[in-house]
Amino acid sequence: MAGATAGLAATGVLSACGLFDGDDPPPAPDPLAPLLADARGLAARHEAAAAAHPALADRLTPIAQAHRAHEAELVRVTRESPSPSPSGATGVAPQVPAEADAALAELRTAEEAGHKLAQDACLAAPAERAALLGSITAARATHLEVL
């Protein structure tokens, strides 16, 4: 009888600690997930604008490539999934204004918002991520100058 009591007690202890719970809560999203999504979106926007306005391709393609490099590094650091398509997280190519100046203005606005997002992430990041985020923030500042 003592063995049965000990077995029941052990089962009670194990079930109380959640060993038999099959539904573990999903892990919290990485705090850098918004920055990753933004890098994907910015790359897709620059690529779409370069395709729509070939005269801007020399100016926009290096920026798009930088965002793709940031995306790849953020995927590595966050262990998030790579982008499902070249057009970004949604798989839908961004709409580009017909006028090149309007396209550049939209890209500048998006880069300003992205720069702010990167600055905020850098300031809130733990030390092991600060160098990466500082690099992304600096790159986005240069993108504003190019635009």
C-alpha positions as CSV (number, residue, x, y, z in Angstrom):
1,M,0.0,0.0,0.0
2,A,2.8,2.3,0.8
3,G,4.1,1.9,-2.8
4,A,0.7,2.9,-4.2
5,T,0.5,5.9,-2.0
6,A,4.0,7.0,-3.1
7,G,3.1,6.5,-6.7
8,L,-0.1,8.6,-6.3
9,A,1.9,11.3,-4.5
10,A,4.5,11.4,-7.3
11,T,1.7,11.6,-9.9
12,G,0.2,14.5,-8.1
13,V,3.5,16.3,-7.8
14,L,4.2,15.8,-11.5
15,S,0.8,16.9,-12.7
16,A,1.0,20.0,-10.5
17,C,4.2,21.1,-12.2
18,G,2.6,20.9,-15.6
19,L,4.5,17.9,-16.9
20,F,1.3,16.4,-18.3
21,D,-0.1,19.6,-19.7
22,G,0.0,19.3,-23.5
23,D,-0.7,22.9,-24.3
24,D,2.4,25.0,-23.7
25,P,1.8,28.6,-24.4
26,P,3.5,29.8,-27.5
27,P,6.8,31.7,-26.9
28,A,6.5,35.5,-26.8
29,P,7.4,37.2,-30.0
30,D,10.9,38.6,-30.1
31,P,11.0,42.3,-29.3
32,L,12.9,42.8,-32.6
33,A,10.0,41.2,-34.7
34,P,8.6,44.7,-35.6
35,L,12.1,45.8,-36.8
36,L,12.4,42.6,-38.9
37,A,9.0,43.2,-40.5
38,D,10.0,46.8,-41.2
39,A,13.2,45.7,-42.8
40,R,11.3,43.4,-45.0
41,G,8.7,46.0,-45.9
42,L,11.3,48.7,-46.7
43,A,13.3,46.3,-48.9
44,A,10.2,45.5,-50.8
45,R,9.2,49.1,-51.2
46,H,12.6,50.1,-52.5
47,E,12.7,47.1,-54.9
48,A,9.2,48.0,-56.2
49,A,10.1,51.6,-56.7
50,A,13.3,50.7,-58.5
51,A,11.3,48.4,-60.8
52,A,8.7,51.0,-61.5
53,H,11.2,53.8,-62.0
54,P,14.3,52.3,-63.7
55,A,16.1,55.7,-63.6
56,L,16.1,55.4,-59.8
57,A,17.4,51.8,-59.7
58,D,21.1,52.8,-59.2
59,R,20.0,54.9,-56.2
60,L,17.5,52.5,-54.6
61,T,18.9,49.1,-55.2
62,P,21.8,49.4,-52.7
63,I,19.3,50.6,-50.1
64,A,17.1,47.6,-50.8
65,Q,20.1,45.3,-50.5
66,A,21.0,46.8,-47.2
67,H,17.5,46.2,-45.9
68,R,17.7,42.6,-47.1
69,A,21.0,42.2,-45.3
70,H,19.5,43.6,-42.1
71,E,16.5,41.2,-42.6
72,A,18.8,38.2,-42.8
73,E,20.7,39.2,-39.7
74,L,17.5,39.9,-37.8
75,V,16.2,36.5,-38.8
76,R,19.4,34.9,-37.5
77,V,19.3,36.8,-34.2
78,T,15.6,36.5,-33.5
79,R,15.2,33.0,-35.0
80,E,12.1,34.2,-36.8
81,S,11.1,32.7,-40.1
82,P,12.7,34.0,-43.3
83,S,10.5,36.1,-45.5
84,P,8.0,34.0,-47.4
85,S,8.5,36.0,-50.6
86,P,10.8,38.6,-52.1
87,S,8.0,41.2,-51.8
88,G,8.0,41.1,-48.0
89,A,6.0,39.5,-45.2
90,T,2.6,40.0,-47.0
91,G,3.7,38.6,-50.4
92,V,2.0,41.6,-52.1
93,A,4.2,44.0,-54.0
94,P,3.9,47.5,-52.6
95,Q,2.1,50.1,-54.7
96,V,4.4,52.7,-56.2
97,P,3.4,56.2,-57.3
98,A,3.6,56.9,-61.0
99,E,5.8,60.0,-60.5
100,A,9.4,59.4,-59.4
101,D,9.4,62.4,-57.1
102,A,6.3,61.1,-55.3
103,A,7.8,57.6,-55.0
104,L,11.0,59.1,-53.5
105,A,8.9,61.2,-51.0
106,E,7.0,58.0,-49.9
107,L,10.3,56.1,-49.5
108,R,11.7,59.0,-47.4
109,T,8.6,59.0,-45.2
110,A,8.9,55.2,-44.7
111,E,12.6,55.5,-44.0
112,E,12.0,58.2,-41.4
113,A,9.6,56.0,-39.6
114,G,12.0,53.0,-40.0
115,H,14.9,55.1,-38.6
116,K,12.8,56.0,-35.6
117,L,11.8,52.4,-35.0
118,A,15.5,51.3,-35.2
119,Q,16.6,54.1,-32.8
120,D,13.9,53.0,-30.3
121,A,14.9,49.4,-30.6
122,C,18.6,50.3,-30.2
123,L,17.9,52.2,-27.0
124,A,15.8,49.4,-25.5
125,A,18.0,46.5,-26.6
126,P,20.1,44.4,-24.3
127,A,23.9,44.8,-24.7
128,E,24.4,41.8,-26.9
129,R,22.0,43.3,-29.6
130,A,23.1,46.9,-29.3
131,A,25.9,46.7,-32.0
132,L,23.6,45.2,-34.6
133,L,20.8,47.7,-33.9
134,G,23.3,50.6,-33.8
135,S,24.5,49.5,-37.3
136,I,20.9,49.3,-38.6
137,T,20.1,52.7,-37.2
138,A,23.2,54.3,-38.7
139,A,22.4,52.6,-42.1
140,R,18.9,54.0,-42.0
141,A,20.2,57.5,-41.4
142,T,22.4,57.2,-44.5
143,H,19.4,56.0,-46.5
144,L,17.6,59.2,-45.6
145,E,20.6,61.2,-46.9
146,V,20.6,59.2,-50.2
147,L,16.9,59.8,-50.7
